[in-house]
Amino acid sequence: MTGAAGKPSTPEGVFANSPEGLRLCHIVSDAILGAVPATVRTTASQVAFRNRRGFAYVWNPQQHLKTAVPAVLSIALPRRVESARFKEVVHPSPGVWMHHLELNAADDVDEDVTAWLIEAFGAAS
């Protein structure tokens, strides 16, 4: 993928103003790629993880909002997960619930998050 002025989009570009966000993006990437054979695509605004379809997205909220949160992980699941950990859960289309999780520290990417990511990968086939 290419971004502005034809430059390749990279996680470093997405998180250019957030070194902690970039670190958290790499932690999510390691968790996903250590568990499932996902592919990765980066655009100017997010790092997307895919099976046949996208199932997880890491993005920099500081590109869009005034916030101290360094990164957000959005997970697409076929069901709504009831957890107070999610900042927001939306239902953008039939059969898809998008769960938005603010990432502030490495331990935010724990066993529960990894299990949701594995489930999302399977549902995106």
C-alpha positions as a Markdown table, in Angstrom:
| # | Residue | x | y | z |
|---|---|---|---|---|
| 1 | Met | 0.0 | 0.0 | 0.0 |
| 2 | Thr | 1.1 | 3.5 | -0.6 |
| 3 | Gly | 0.3 | 6.7 | 1.3 |
| 4 | Ala | 0.8 | 10.3 | 0.7 |
| 5 | Ala | 3.1 | 11.3 | -2.2 |
| 6 | Gly | 3.3 | 7.6 | -3.2 |
| 7 | Lys | 5.4 | 6.6 | -0.1 |
| 8 | Pro | 4.9 | 3.1 | 1.2 |
| 9 | Ser | 2.6 | 2.9 | 4.2 |
| 10 | Thr | 4.3 | 1.3 | 7.2 |
| 11 | Pro | 3.4 | 0.9 | 10.9 |
| 12 | Glu | 6.2 | 3.5 | 11.6 |
| 13 | Gly | 4.3 | 5.9 | 9.4 |
| 14 | Val | 0.9 | 5.2 | 11.1 |
| 15 | Phe | 2.5 | 5.8 | 14.5 |
| 16 | Ala | 5.0 | 8.5 | 13.5 |
| 17 | Asn | 3.8 | 10.7 | 16.4 |
| 18 | Ser | 3.4 | 7.9 | 18.9 |
| 19 | Pro | 6.5 | 5.7 | 19.7 |
| 20 | Glu | 4.5 | 3.9 | 22.4 |
| 21 | Gly | 1.7 | 3.2 | 19.9 |
| 22 | Leu | 4.2 | 1.7 | 17.5 |
| 23 | Arg | 5.5 | -0.5 | 20.3 |
| 24 | Leu | 2.0 | -1.7 | 21.1 |
| 25 | Cys | 1.3 | -2.3 | 17.4 |
| 26 | His | 4.3 | -4.6 | 17.3 |
| 27 | Ile | 3.1 | -6.4 | 20.4 |
| 28 | Val | -0.3 | -7.0 | 18.8 |
| 29 | Ser | 1.4 | -8.1 | 15.6 |
| 30 | Asp | 3.6 | -10.6 | 17.5 |
| 31 | Ala | 0.5 | -12.0 | 19.3 |
| 32 | Ile | -1.4 | -12.4 | 16.1 |
| 33 | Leu | 1.4 | -13.8 | 13.9 |
| 34 | Gly | 2.5 | -16.1 | 16.8 |
| 35 | Ala | -1.0 | -17.7 | 16.9 |
| 36 | Val | -2.4 | -17.7 | 13.3 |
| 37 | Pro | -1.1 | -17.3 | 9.7 |
| 38 | Ala | -2.5 | -13.9 | 9.1 |
| 39 | Thr | -1.4 | -11.5 | 6.4 |
| 40 | Val | -0.7 | -7.8 | 7.2 |
| 41 | Arg | -1.6 | -4.7 | 5.2 |
| 42 | Thr | -0.8 | -1.2 | 6.2 |
| 43 | Thr | -2.6 | 1.9 | 5.0 |
| 44 | Ala | -2.0 | 5.5 | 5.9 |
| 45 | Ser | -4.3 | 5.1 | 8.9 |
| 46 | Gln | -4.1 | 1.6 | 10.2 |
| 47 | Val | -2.3 | -1.8 | 10.3 |
| 48 | Ala | -4.8 | -4.5 | 9.2 |
| 49 | Phe | -4.6 | -8.2 | 9.9 |
| 50 | Arg | -6.4 | -10.5 | 7.4 |
| 51 | Asn | -7.4 | -14.0 | 6.8 |
| 52 | Arg | -9.7 | -13.9 | 3.8 |
| 53 | Arg | -11.2 | -10.7 | 5.2 |
| 54 | Gly | -9.8 | -8.3 | 7.7 |
| 55 | Phe | -10.3 | -9.3 | 11.4 |
| 56 | Ala | -8.1 | -7.0 | 13.4 |
| 57 | Tyr | -6.9 | -3.4 | 13.0 |
| 58 | Val | -4.4 | -1.4 | 15.0 |
| 59 | Trp | -4.7 | 2.4 | 14.6 |
| 60 | Asn | -3.4 | 5.6 | 16.0 |
| 61 | Pro | -6.2 | 7.5 | 17.7 |
| 62 | Gln | -4.0 | 10.6 | 17.9 |
| 63 | Gln | -4.4 | 10.9 | 14.1 |
| 64 | His | -8.2 | 11.5 | 14.7 |
| 65 | Leu | -8.8 | 12.6 | 18.3 |
| 66 | Lys | -7.3 | 14.6 | 21.1 |
| 67 | Thr | -6.3 | 11.7 | 23.4 |
| 68 | Ala | -3.3 | 10.3 | 25.3 |
| 69 | Val | -4.2 | 6.7 | 24.3 |
| 70 | Pro | -1.3 | 5.5 | 22.1 |
| 71 | Ala | -3.1 | 2.8 | 20.1 |
| 72 | Val | -6.5 | 1.2 | 19.6 |
| 73 | Leu | -7.1 | -2.4 | 18.6 |
| 74 | Ser | -10.3 | -3.1 | 16.7 |
| 75 | Ile | -11.4 | -6.7 | 16.5 |
| 76 | Ala | -14.2 | -7.9 | 14.2 |
| 77 | Leu | -16.1 | -10.8 | 15.6 |
| 78 | Pro | -19.4 | -12.6 | 14.6 |
| 79 | Arg | -20.8 | -12.0 | 18.1 |
| 80 | Arg | -20.9 | -9.3 | 20.7 |
| 81 | Val | -18.4 | -9.9 | 23.5 |
| 82 | Glu | -19.6 | -8.5 | 26.8 |
| 83 | Ser | -16.5 | -7.1 | 28.4 |
| 84 | Ala | -15.9 | -3.8 | 30.2 |
| 85 | Arg | -12.5 | -3.7 | 28.6 |
| 86 | Phe | -14.0 | -2.5 | 25.3 |
| 87 | Lys | -14.3 | 1.2 | 24.9 |
| 88 | Glu | -17.0 | 0.8 | 22.3 |
| 89 | Val | -18.7 | -2.1 | 20.5 |
| 90 | Val | -20.6 | -1.4 | 17.2 |
| 91 | His | -22.6 | -3.6 | 14.8 |
| 92 | Pro | -21.6 | -2.2 | 11.4 |
| 93 | Ser | -23.1 | -5.0 | 9.3 |
| 94 | Pro | -25.0 | -8.3 | 9.8 |
| 95 | Gly | -22.8 | -10.9 | 11.4 |
| 96 | Val | -20.0 | -8.4 | 12.4 |
| 97 | Trp | -19.5 | -6.8 | 15.7 |
| 98 | Met | -16.5 | -4.4 | 15.9 |
| 99 | His | -14.9 | -4.3 | 19.3 |
| 100 | His | -12.6 | -1.3 | 20.1 |
| 101 | Leu | -10.0 | -1.8 | 22.8 |
| 102 | Glu | -7.8 | 1.1 | 23.9 |
| 103 | Leu | -4.2 | -0.1 | 24.3 |
| 104 | Asn | -2.1 | 1.8 | 27.0 |
| 105 | Ala | 0.4 | -0.9 | 28.0 |
| 106 | Ala | 1.9 | -4.2 | 26.8 |
| 107 | Asp | -0.1 | -6.2 | 29.3 |
| 108 | Asp | -3.4 | -5.0 | 27.7 |
| 109 | Val | -2.6 | -7.7 | 25.0 |
| 110 | Asp | -3.2 | -10.7 | 27.3 |
| 111 | Glu | -4.7 | -14.2 | 27.0 |
| 112 | Asp | -8.3 | -12.9 | 26.6 |
| 113 | Val | -7.3 | -10.5 | 23.8 |
| 114 | Thr | -5.3 | -13.3 | 22.0 |
| 115 | Ala | -8.3 | -15.6 | 22.3 |
| 116 | Trp | -10.6 | -13.0 | 20.7 |
| 117 | Leu | -8.0 | -12.5 | 17.9 |
| 118 | Ile | -7.8 | -16.2 | 17.2 |
| 119 | Glu | -11.6 | -16.4 | 17.1 |
| 120 | Ala | -11.8 | -13.3 | 14.8 |
| 121 | Phe | -9.2 | -14.9 | 12.5 |
| 122 | Gly | -11.3 | -18.1 | 12.2 |
| 123 | Ala | -14.5 | -16.1 | 11.5 |
| 124 | Ala | -12.7 | -14.1 | 8.7 |
| 125 | Ser | -12.1 | -17.2 | 6.6 |
